[in-house]
């Protein structure tokens, strides 16, 4: 799995947006992850606690919003969740479908604090990989 | 009280940005490039070997091989006639745009027509990391089973061509070609498909014609 690269990328994005917002502390990250994106929440939080150390995002909580896969039939418009064995439309058996939801993989927002305690002010952004 | 700051950014945006830089470098050299992905043992290296052999004398082929360790695969491609460079990912389960970015200067791109990047054998992680190549190619194989599109939808969705290797084994293995193709069709309508065997050479012509046509379009 590639949770470490994902976590490093996440940190870079969070720190950049925190800096733009003039924040001195990041307390939470809100992620939106579709079912088709294969990452393990616990592993990301585990790596996060390492890579965020000594940054203004140290200790931030990661919140995952999971989006189930939803397919949309191009023939009859039916929207349905695939059962894993069969991907065709349950209503008209059509196989021309598009993925309507489930491939999300983004950082939606971060929670920040504008004022930091004095000892946090020297915290520097980690260099990008 | 903390305040909420909207971000709405793809998590791998830094990788995607570097992939765009890779594409610019490849384009500037006038090369066509493919990223070959598959599970371990599906036949990536065999397909590349056969492809390099068949195209030698017609196209100038370069190859970048990603593997967790060893240069066995790059050696095979070099023996077949390609300019080959090895990337050892040191345990990473996929190539990413950073690794390709570092490897590209090790090849003389301007002396090539076709660049083949062989990804790490894995049906999950490589699908998430754009490299900057023009087309993604997935090598599936008969012994892996006909349910793979259903189990690894991310991989099957993100490719422009699917090679179905080892069709010479069809008489010996239960493999419902219709079921397999239906999975591909649903996930990736109209994707180019080539059923072939790297051991007997059956069906290789269609793949080589497609690839050559892509290179000529550059």
Contacts between the chains, C-beta under 8 A, distances in Angstrom:
chain1	res1	chain2	res2	distance
A	1	B	93	6.7
A	1	B	124	7.3
A	1	B	125	6.6
A	2	B	92	7.5
A	2	B	93	6.0
A	2	B	94	5.9
A	2	B	125	4.5
A	2	B	128	6.6
A	2	B	129	7.3
A	5	B	12	7.8
A	5	B	15	7.6
A	5	B	92	7.7
A	5	B	96	6.4
A	5	B	129	7.5
A	6	B	11	6.0
A	6	B	12	7.1
A	9	B	11	5.5
A	9	B	12	5.5
A	9	B	13	7.2
A	9	B	14	5.3
A	9	B	15	6.6
A	10	B	11	5.7
A	12	B	14	5.8
A	13	B	7	6.6
A	13	B	9	5.2
A	13	B	11	7.0
A	13	B	13	6.6
A	13	B	14	7.7
A	14	B	7	7.5
A	17	B	5	6.0
A	17	B	7	5.0
A	17	B	9	7.6
A	18	B	5	7.3
A	21	B	5	4.7
A	23	B	5	7.1
A	25	B	2	7.9
A	27	B	2	4.7
A	28	B	2	7.1
A	30	B	4	7.9
A	31	B	11	7.3
A	36	B	153	5.7
A	36	B	154	5.3
A	36	B	157	7.5
A	37	B	128	7.1
A	37	B	154	7.0
A	38	B	124	5.3
A	38	B	125	7.8
A	38	B	128	7.7
A	38	B	154	6.4
A	69	B	153	7.8
A	71	B	186	7.7
A	84	B	150	6.3
A	85	B	150	6.7
A	87	B	150	6.6
A	87	B	182	7.4
A	87	B	183	6.1
A	87	B	186	4.1
A	87	B	187	6.9
A	88	B	182	6.8
A	88	B	186	6.4
A	95	B	182	5.8
A	95	B	185	5.4
A	95	B	186	5.0
A	96	B	186	7.9
A	96	B	189	6.0
A	97	B	186	5.5
A	99	B	157	7.1
A	99	B	187	7.9
A	103	B	154	7.8
A	103	B	157	7.6
A	105	B	10	6.3
A	105	B	11	5.4
A	105	B	12	7.1
A	105	B	128	7.5
A	106	B	7	8.0
A	106	B	8	6.3
A	106	B	9	6.2
A	106	B	10	5.2
A	106	B	11	6.0
A	107	B	7	4.8
A	107	B	8	7.5
A	107	B	9	5.5
A	107	B	11	5.8
A	108	B	6	7.3
A	108	B	7	6.3
A	108	B	8	5.9
A	109	B	4	5.3
A	109	B	5	6.0
A	109	B	6	4.9
A	109	B	7	5.3
A	109	B	8	7.5
A	110	B	4	7.4
A	110	B	5	5.3
A	110	B	7	5.8
A	111	B	2	4.1
A	111	B	3	7.1
A	111	B	4	5.5
A	111	B	5	7.6
A	112	B	2	6.0
A	112	B	3	6.2
A	112	B	4	8.0
A	112	B	5	5.5
A	113	B	2	5.1
A	113	B	3	7.7
A	114	B	3	7.1
A	128	B	14	6.7
A	129	B	14	7.7
A	129	B	98	6.8
